[in-house]
Amino acid sequence: MTKALLDDRRVPWFVAGLTILLFAVANLPWQLDDYDQAKQAFTSFQMIKEGRWFYQQTPHEHVATKPPLVGWISAAFFAITGSWETAWRLPSFLAAIAIAMLLFRAATSAYGTIAGLIAFGAFGLNLLSPRLATLVRTDMPLALAIFLIGLLIWQKIRAGTEWRLRDQINIFALLTVAMLIKGPIVYAFLLPGIALFEWRYGRARPLGAPRYSAWSGPPRDGFAVANWWPWIASLAVFLLWVFGGILFTAGFFDQVVMREFVARFGETIHRPQPLYFYLPHLLDKFAPWSVLMILVAILNLASRRWRIRAAFREMSPETFWLLCWSLGGLIAMSLIPSKRVDRIFPILPPLCLLLAAQIARCNSCSHGSVSRPSESVDFDSTGHPPSPSYGEAGRAVDAESAATRLYRWSAAALLIAILFTGGYTIFKVASGYREHRDALAVFGHNVRLMAEAHHWRYELVSAKDEGLLLYLRKTHFIERDQAIAEWNRGNLDALVASTEKAPALLGKLRDASLSSLKSGKKEQGTDYVLITR
C-alpha cells in the first residue's frame, strides 16, 4: 500500500506544487524588518540609485559587509520586473527551486523515483527551506553554489572518471560565485569533507582498481599544488575585491575585514555559541527527516549486529562522500564561535541526497536495480552492500522486511512533513497578517502614493528601522536639524518621523501639522507619523 502510494506519479507533482507554494508564501506579508534583510536589500537599491556597483553602504551608512554578486542579480531582476519587492526575493526563490530540482534529478537517476521523491520532500518540507526561499538574504544562493560543487564531485566519484581541465574550470567558476556571495566560508563546507574522503580513498590502491577522488585533479597528482588552482584563483578574485575596498572605501578594513570576517573566530564582538549549538537545531528544523535518517541508520546497524567498522568498510564511495560532505561542513561550522541557525543551511542538500541513498534499498528490492544494477542491487538501507555473512534466503527475507519498514517510515515522514510544514507556514502567515507585521511596509507604500499624488518633496528623519528607508524609496536619512532647516526654507513638503521625535519637530516647523496617516502599532517597534504642511 505505502509503496503504491510513493510510486504514484501524481505524488511528486503534488509535493513539487506544495513545495513551490510554501516557498512563495512562507514569508508573507513581505517586509524587511528582521534578519538584516534591509541591509541586503539596500545593496541593490544603492547600485541602481547611486551607481555603487562594487562597494555599498547599509541604510545607516556603515560599509556593507557582503560581496556584491547577489546585489547585482537583484539589480538585474529589477531592470526586468520593475518591482523591488520581487527583485529582492527572486534570487533566493529561484535558487531554492533550482536546488530542489537538481536534488530530485540526481537522486532519481542514482537511486530511483521513490528515493528522488523523498530527497525532494526532505529539502522542501522542513522549517528552514521555505523560510529562506524568499528571505532577502544570501543563504539560499550560497547553498546553491556549494551544492553544485558538491554535486559535481559526487558525479565524478560515482562515475569513477578522472578530473579534466573542464571540470576544474567548472569548480573555479562555482567557487568564484560562492566567494562573491559570502566569501571564503565556502571552504568550511567543502574542504573538510574533501580531506576526509581523500584520506580514505586517496591512498595507493591495487593495480587496476578504480580510483575515486573528490579532489579536482588527476588521480596520479593527488593534492599536487597544480590542482589547487581553482581554489586559489577564486580566492584571488575575492581578495581583489577586498583589497579594492581597503584602498577605496573608508572604514572597509575595520568593518568588513576585522569585524565581519576575523571577529567571527573570536568571542568579543559576535555572540559565541556552544560547540553543540547546530546539532539540536538541525534535528529540530530538519524534522521529521532527521528522525527518519537516524531510524534507517539504526536499522542498518542492527542488521549488521552493530558492527560499525563493517558498515563504513562496505559503504559505497559516493555515499561516503555525501557523509563526509555533510559532517565535514557541520563540524567546521561548529568550530566557529559565531553561530546562527541559518548559517548551517548549505549542509541540508547533501543530507537530502544522503537520505535518498538510504532509501535506495526500497527500489532495489522492488525493481531489482536502481540506475546502476551492478551496485544498487546490493545496497542496504544506507547505500551500503549487505554483509557477506547473510545467506541468500535470509537476506531476501530480511531485505523484504526492511524494505516494507522503510516504505512505511518514508510515507509517514512525508505525510508528517506535509502536515507540519504546511500547518506551521499557514500559522506564521496568518499571524503575520493578524499582527500587521508589515505595518511599516504598508505605511511606506501609502506615503509614496500620497507624495506622488500631491507632488510632495519628502524625507525621512533618522530612525532605527532600516527597512523604512527602502519602503519610502530613499537612499539616505535626514538629520533632525537639517530637516528643520530644509522645511523652513520651503524645500520640503512632508516629513516622516517617529512618534518620539514628532512633537519636538512640530514646535520648530513652520505651518506643519500631523496628517492622519500613521504606521500603526508594531509589536516591539517604533511608530511613525507623516508631517505635512
Residue pairs with C-beta under 8 A, 6 or more apart in sequence:
2 407
2 408
2 410
2 411
3 114
3 362
3 366
3 407
5 11
5 411
6 114
6 117
6 118
6 407
6 410
6 411
6 414
7 113
7 114
11 117
12 104
12 113
12 116
12 117
12 120
15 117
15 120
15 121
15 124
15 125
15 414
15 418
16 100
16 104
16 120
16 124
18 124
18 125
18 418
18 422
19 100
19 120
19 121
19 123
19 124
19 125
19 130
20 97
22 124
22 125
22 130
22 133
22 421
22 422
22 425
23 93
23 96
23 97
23 124
23 129
23 130
23 133
23 134
24 93
24 133
24 134
25 425
25 429
26 130
26 131
26 133
26 134
26 425
26 428
26 429
27 89
27 131
27 133
27 134
27 135
28 429
28 432
28 433
29 429
29 432
29 433
29 437
29 438
29 441
30 85
30 89
30 134
30 438
30 441
31 37
31 437
31 438
31 440
31 441
31 467
32 38
32 41
32 88
32 136
32 441
32 466
32 467
32 470
32 471
33 437
33 440
33 465
33 467
33 525
35 135
35 137
35 342
36 137
37 88
37 135
37 136
37 137
37 467
38 58
38 59
38 136
38 466
38 467
38 469
38 470
39 58
39 59
39 64
39 466
40 66
40 70
40 71
40 88
40 136
40 137
40 138
41 74
41 84
41 88
41 136
41 467
41 470
42 56
42 57
42 58
42 59
42 64
42 466
42 469
42 470
43 56
43 64
43 66
43 68
43 70
43 71
43 74
44 70
44 71
44 72
44 74
44 75
44 78
44 87
44 88
45 84
45 470
45 475
46 52
46 56
46 57
46 475
47 53
47 56
47 68
47 71
47 72
47 75
48 75
48 78
48 79
49 475
50 475
53 68
53 72
54 68
54 241
54 244
54 245
55 63
55 64
55 68
55 244
55 245
55 248
55 249
55 252
56 64
56 68
56 71
57 63
57 64
58 64
58 466
59 466
59 467
59 469
59 470
59 477
60 466
60 477
61 476
62 251
62 255
63 245
63 249
63 250
63 251
63 252
63 255
63 256
65 255
65 256
65 259
65 260
66 138
66 181
66 182
66 183
67 179
67 180
67 181
67 182
67 183
67 238
67 241
68 180
68 241
69 141
69 177
69 180
69 181
70 91
70 138
70 141
70 181
73 90
73 91
73 141
74 87
74 88
74 90
74 91
75 87
77 86
77 87
77 90
77 91
78 84
78 87
80 87
81 87
81 90
84 470
84 473
88 136
89 134
89 135
89 136
91 140
91 141
92 132
92 133
92 134
92 135
92 136
92 137
92 139
92 140
92 141
93 133
93 134
93 140
95 140
95 141
95 143
95 144
96 129
96 132
96 133
96 140
98 144
99 123
99 140
99 143
99 144
99 147
99 349
100 120
100 123
100 124
102 147
102 148
102 151
103 116
103 119
103 120
103 123
103 349
103 352
103 353
103 356
104 116
104 117
104 119
104 120
105 116
106 119
106 151
106 154
106 155
106 353
107 115
107 116
107 118
107 119
107 120
107 352
107 353
107 356
108 115
108 116
109 116
109 371
110 158
110 318
110 356
110 357
110 360
110 370
110 371
110 372
110 376
111 356
111 357
111 359
111 360
111 363
111 370
111 371
111 376
111 383
112 360
112 362
112 363
112 364
112 367
112 370
112 371
113 363
114 359
114 362
114 363
114 407
114 410
115 356
115 357
115 359
115 360
115 362
115 363
115 370
116 356
117 414
118 355
118 356
118 359
118 410
118 413
118 414
119 352
119 353
119 355
119 356
120 352
121 289
121 413
121 414
121 417
121 418
122 286
122 289
122 351
122 352
122 355
122 417
123 129
123 348
123 349
123 352
124 130
125 414
125 417
125 418
125 421
125 422
126 285
126 286
126 287
126 289
126 348
126 417
126 421
127 284
127 285
127 286
127 287
127 421
127 424
128 285
128 286
128 341
128 342
128 345
128 348
129 345
129 348
130 421
130 425
131 342
132 139
132 140
132 342
132 345
133 140
137 342
138 181
138 182
139 342
139 343
139 345
139 346
140 345
141 181
142 178
142 181
142 182
142 185
142 186
142 346
143 345
143 346
143 348
143 349
145 174
145 175
145 177
145 178
145 181
145 186
146 178
146 186
146 189
146 190
146 346
147 346
147 349
147 350
148 174
149 171
149 174
149 175
149 178
149 186
149 190
150 189
150 190
150 193
150 325
150 349
150 350
151 353
152 167
152 170
152 171
152 174
153 194
153 214
153 216
153 321
153 325
154 318
154 321
154 322
154 325
154 353
156 163
156 167
156 213
156 214
157 197
157 212
157 213
157 214
157 317
157 318
157 321
158 317
158 318
160 210
160 211
160 212
162 213
162 218
162 219
163 213
163 215
163 216
163 217
163 218
163 227
167 216
168 216
168 217
168 227
168 229
168 230
169 230
171 216
171 230
171 231
172 229
172 230
172 233
172 234
175 186
175 230
175 231
175 234
176 233
176 234
176 237
176 238
178 186
178 234
179 186
179 234
179 235
179 237
179 238
180 237
180 238
180 241
183 238
183 261
184 235
184 238
184 261
187 231
188 329
188 332
188 333
188 336
189 325
189 328
189 329
189 332
189 333
189 346
189 347
190 325
190 328
190 329
191 328
191 332
192 324
192 328
192 329
192 331
192 332
193 214
193 321
193 324
193 325
193 326
193 327
193 328
193 329
194 214
194 215
194 324
194 328
195 328
196 324
196 327
196 328
197 212
197 214
197 320
197 321
197 324
198 213
198 214
198 215
198 222
198 223
200 320
201 211
201 212
201 213
201 214
201 317
201 320
202 213
202 215
202 222
202 223
205 211
211 219
212 317
213 219
213 222
214 321
214 324
215 222
215 223
215 227
216 227
216 230
217 223
217 224
217 226
217 227
218 227
221 227
242 256
242 257
245 252
245 253
245 256
246 252
246 253
246 257
259 269
263 269
263 270
263 338
264 270
264 336
264 337
264 338
265 336
265 337
265 338
266 337
267 337
270 337
270 338
271 338
272 337
272 338
272 339
273 337
273 338
273 339
275 334
275 335
276 334
277 334
277 339
278 330
278 333
278 334
278 339
278 341
278 344
279 330
279 334
281 341
281 344
282 290
282 330
282 344
282 347
283 290
283 291
284 290
285 341
286 348
286 351
287 420
288 412
288 413
288 416
288 417
288 420
289 351
289 352
289 355
289 413
289 417
291 413
292 355
292 409
292 410
292 413
293 351
293 354
293 355
293 358
295 409
296 355
296 358
296 359
296 381
296 382
296 406
296 409
297 358
297 381
297 382
299 381
299 402
299 405
299 406
300 311
300 358
300 380
300 381
300 382
300 384
301 307
301 308
301 311
303 380
303 381
303 386
303 387
303 398
303 402
304 310
304 311
304 387
307 387
310 387
311 382
311 384
312 320
314 384
314 385
314 386
314 387
315 323
315 382
315 383
315 384
316 357
316 375
316 379
316 383
316 384
316 385
318 357
318 383
319 354
319 357
319 382
319 383
319 384
322 350
322 353
322 354
322 357
323 354
325 347
325 350
326 347
326 350
326 351
326 354
329 344
329 346
329 347
329 350
330 344
330 347
333 339
333 343
333 344
333 347
354 383
357 379
357 382
357 383
358 381
358 382
358 383
359 381
359 406
359 410
360 370
360 376
360 379
360 383
361 379
361 380
361 381
361 399
361 402
361 403
361 406
362 403
362 406
362 407
362 410
363 370
363 376
364 370
364 376
364 377
364 378
364 379
365 399
365 400
365 402
365 403
366 403
368 377
369 376
369 377
370 376
370 379
378 385
378 386
379 385
380 386
380 402
381 402
381 406
386 395
386 399
390 398
431 437
432 438
435 523
436 442
436 520
436 521
436 522
439 519
439 520
439 521
439 522
439 525
440 465
440 467
440 468
440 471
440 519
440 522
440 525
440 528
441 467
441 471
442 520
443 468
443 471
443 517
443 518
443 519
443 520
443 528
444 468
444 470
444 471
444 472
445 471
446 517
447 458
447 471
447 472
447 494
447 496
447 517
447 530
448 471
448 472
448 473
450 456
450 494
450 515
450 517
450 530
451 458
451 493
451 494
454 493
455 493
456 493
456 494
456 532
457 491
457 492
457 493
457 494
458 472
458 492
458 493
458 494
458 495
458 496
459 474
459 477
459 478
459 483
459 486
459 492
459 495
459 496
460 468
460 469
460 472
460 474
460 477
460 478
460 495
460 496
460 497
461 477
461 478
461 479
461 480
461 483
461 495
461 496
461 497
461 498
461 501
461 505
462 477
462 478
462 479
462 480
463 477
463 497
463 498
463 526
463 528
464 526
465 525
465 526
465 528
468 496
468 528
469 475
469 476
469 477
472 496
478 486
480 501
480 504
480 505
483 492
483 495
483 497
483 505
484 505
484 508
484 509
486 492
487 495
487 509
487 510
487 512
488 508
488 509
488 510
493 532
493 533
494 515
494 530
494 531
494 532
494 533
495 505
495 509
495 512
495 530
495 531
496 528
496 529
496 530
496 531
497 505
497 528
497 529
497 531
498 526
498 527
498 528
498 529
499 526
499 527
499 528
499 529
500 526
502 514
502 529
502 531
505 512
505 531
506 512
506 513
506 514
506 531
509 531
511 533
512 531
512 532
512 533
513 531
513 532
513 533
514 529
514 530
514 531
515 529
515 530
515 531
515 532
517 529
517 530
518 527
518 528
518 529
518 530
519 527
519 528
519 529
520 527
521 527
